[in-house]
Amino acid sequence: MSGYIDFHTHAFPDQVAPTAIPALEKKGNVKAYLNGTITDLLKSMDQAGIEQSVVCSIATRPEQFQPILDWSQSIRSPRIVPLPSVHPADPDRLDHLQQIQEQGFVGLKLHPYYQDFFLDDPELLEFYEKIQELDLMLMMHTGYDIGYPRIRRANPQRILNLLQMVPGLRLITTHLGGWDEWADVRELLTGLPIYMEISFALDFLDQIRLRDLIESHPPEYILFGTDSPWADQATTLKMLKKLGLPDDLFERIVRENAKALLA
C-alpha cells in the first residue's frame, strides 16, 4: 500500500450525516467541505492521493458507545481506520476499553470539550492507565475548540501533566499540539516525544512559525491530518508542500510515522 495517510478525519452514518453536519457547521461557524459520509470521504481521498484515513468518532453521551463501536466495525477497510470513543463518565468505561481492544481497533478518540472533562483530571487516572495497559492509542483533541468558550481543558501544560501521570501513554495530540495555543506548544512541548498531528494549524500560522514548530520537534512524532470534512484534504496537502520541508521529513509526516503507529 502506498500514498498519504490522513490521521484525523470525521464521518457519520449515512442517516446521521444530513443532520450532524449542519448542526456542527452552526456550532463552530464553519463550513464543511464534504457531506459527512464515508462515501464522500473516499472520493476526497481519491482526489487527494490519500490511501488511508483515520476516522475519529466522539461519544458525547455514555450510551453512544455501542452504536459508535458497531458503526466503526461496519466501516473498517484497508482504507478506513476507525477510532471508536468512550465517554469518560461512562460507568462501564473500563470494560468498554477492553471491548475496543478485543475487537482489534488500534485506539480511541476523546474530546475534552464535547465530552466535558479536563485532560489531566486525576479521577481519570485509572481510565488512562487502562488505555495504556491495553496498548491502545489515544487520539485527543488538544488546545481550544472553535465552537466552545475558551476554557483551558486541553492546553499544553495539561498534556504534560497527563503524561507525567501515565508515562508511556501513546497520546496523539491534535492541531499541532493544541489549537491556538501554539506559543505554549513551542515553549512546553516541542522537542519532547509527543505525537502531534497538524490539522487546522496550517491555516492559522504563518510559514515561519509552522516550520519552526515542525522542525523543532522530533521528526518521528509529526503526523499529517486534515480534520476533514472541516478542511479540504487536497488543499491541506498543498499547504504542507508549500512549507518546503526536507523530503525525508515530508515523507515521515505524510506516511511513515502514521504507518508505524497503525502497524
N, C-alpha and C positions, 0 to 999 in steps of 0.2 A: 504494500500500500504506500502511495506517495501523495504529496500535496500538503497543504497547510492544515493546521488544527486550530479551530476556534474554541478556546477553553471556557467561554462564557456566553451562552445564548439562553433564550427562553422560548417556550412554546406552550400551547394549551390543547386539550382535547378539542376536536372539531366542533363539538356542541357548545363548548365554553368560550372559545376564542372570540366569537362575534360580540359577546357582552364584555369579556375581560379587557380586550384591547381598548375600546372607547373609555371604559371606566379608568383604566390606568393612564391613558392619554390625558384625561381631565385632571386626575390627581397630581400628576407630575408636570402638567403643562408642556408636554412633549408630544411629538407626532411619530407614530410607528412607521417603519419602512416596509413591514410585512404584515400579513393579516393574522399572524399568531399561530398558524397551523404548522405541523411538521412538513406537509407537502410544500408550503411556501418557503419554509426554511431550506429544504433540499434544493429547490430551484435557485435560491440565492447562493447556496454553496456551489452549485454547478457553475453559476455565472462568475463567481469569485475565485474558482480554483481551490475550494476548500474541501478536503477529503473527509474530515470528521468534525463534528460539533458536539460539545458537551452541553447538554440541555439541563438547566437548573430549574427545579421546582421549589416552591416555598409553601409550607403548610402554615397558613395563617390561623388555623384552629387545630387543636389536637385531633379532632375527629377526621381531619383531612388526610391523615397518614395513609390509611389503607387505599382510598381511591387514587392517591398520588402514586403509591407503590404499584398498584395494579396497572395504571396507565404507563408508568415508567417501564414496566415489564413488557407492555404491548408495543412500545416504540423502539425497543432496543434493536440495533442492527450494526453491521460493520461501520456504518457512517454516523450513527446517532448513539452517543454515550450519555444515558440519563443519570442524573443525580437526584434521588428522592429527597424527602425532607421529613424531619421530625420536629414537632413543636416542643420547645424547651419546657413548657408547662404540662406536657403530656404525662400523666401518671404512669404510663407504660413505656416511657421513652427508652429505658434500657433494653427492654425486650424488643422494641421496635428497631433499635440499632442492630440487635442480633439478627433480626429478620432481613434487614438490608444486606448485612454481610453474608448470610446464608444463601440469599438469592443471587449472589455474585456481583452486586454493584460495587463500584470502586470507592464510593463515598457518598456524601450528602451535602445539601446546601442549607445554610442558615442565614437569616437576615434580621439583625437586631431591631430594625425599625418596624418592619412588617410583623415581627413576632414579639415585639415589646419586651426586650431584655437588654441588659448591659453585657458587653462581651466578656468582661472579667468577673462576673458575679460569682463569688465563692460558692454559692448554692448550686452552681452548675459544675462543680469540680468533678463529682462522680460521673456525670454525663460525659464530660470531656475525656476523662480517664478511660471510660468505656469505648469511646471512639478510637482512642489510641490503642487500647488493648486489642480491638478487633482489626487494627491496621487499616482503618478507613481514612480516606482523605476528607478533609473538612474545608469546603468552599464557603467562605464567609464574606458577606458584604462588609466593606470597611470604609470609613470616612462618613461624611454626611450623606443624606439621601435627598434627592432633588424634590421629593414630594412631602417632606416632613420638616417640622421645626428643627432648628439647629441645636439639638441636644447631643452631647458628645457620647454616644452609645458605643462607638466602634472606632475610636481615634487611635493613633499610633501608640500612645502610652498604654492604652488598654490592651493592644496587641502584645506589647512586651510583657504586661502583667500576666496575660493568659499563657504565654509561652514559658514564663517562669513558674506558673502553677503546674503546667503539664509539659515539661521539656520533651522534645521529640515528637510532639503532635504535628501531623502533616497538615499544616494550615496553609491554605491558599488565600491570600488577601486580594480583594478585587480593586479595580480602579487605581492601579499603581500604588498600592499600599494604603489608600484612604482618600476617597473622593473629596477634593477641595480642601484637603489638609496636607498638601504636599510640602509645605515648609517643615512641618513636624516629621513627615516621612523622611525628608532629606537629613534632618538632624538626628532622628532616633532609629530609623530602620535600615537605611541604605548601608550596604556592606555586610549586613547580617544574613545568615542562611534562612531567609524568609521568602516564600514564594509570593510573587506579585504578578497579577495579570493586568494588562494595560488598558482595558476598555474605559471609555469616557475620560481618558486623560489626554489623548492626542488632540481632542477638540478644544481643550481648555487651557493648555500650557503652550508657551512658545517653544520653538525647536531647540533653543539653547538650554532651557530648563529641562526639557524632555531628555535630551541627550545626556545632560549631567546626571539626572536621576537614574537613567538606564545604565549608563557606563560606569556609574559609581557602585552598582550593585553586582553581586556575583553573577556571572553570565548564565549559570545553570539554573538560576532562580527567577527568570523573567519568562512570562507566558503571553502569547498573543490571545486577546479576547476582544469581542466587539459589543457585548450586551445586546445583540440582535434579539428582537426586532427594533430596538430603540436606537440603533445605529446601523448603517449600511455596511455589510461585510466587505464588499469590494472597495468602498471608499476608505474604510479604516485601514485596509491593507496598503492602499496607495499612500495614505498619510504616513504609515510606518516606513515605507520605502523611501519617502522623501527625506527622512532623517539622515540618510546616508550612512547608516551603521555599517561596520565591517561585515563582510559576507558571512563569516563564521558565526558572529553574534546574531545576525538576522536569522540564519537557519536554526539556531538554537531557539530563538524566540517563537518562530512561526511553526516549528515542528518538533525538533529533537527533545526539548525539555518536556513538552507535553507527552510525547511518545514514551519517554522514560517513566513519567508519572502514571500513565494509563496502562503500562505493561502488566 
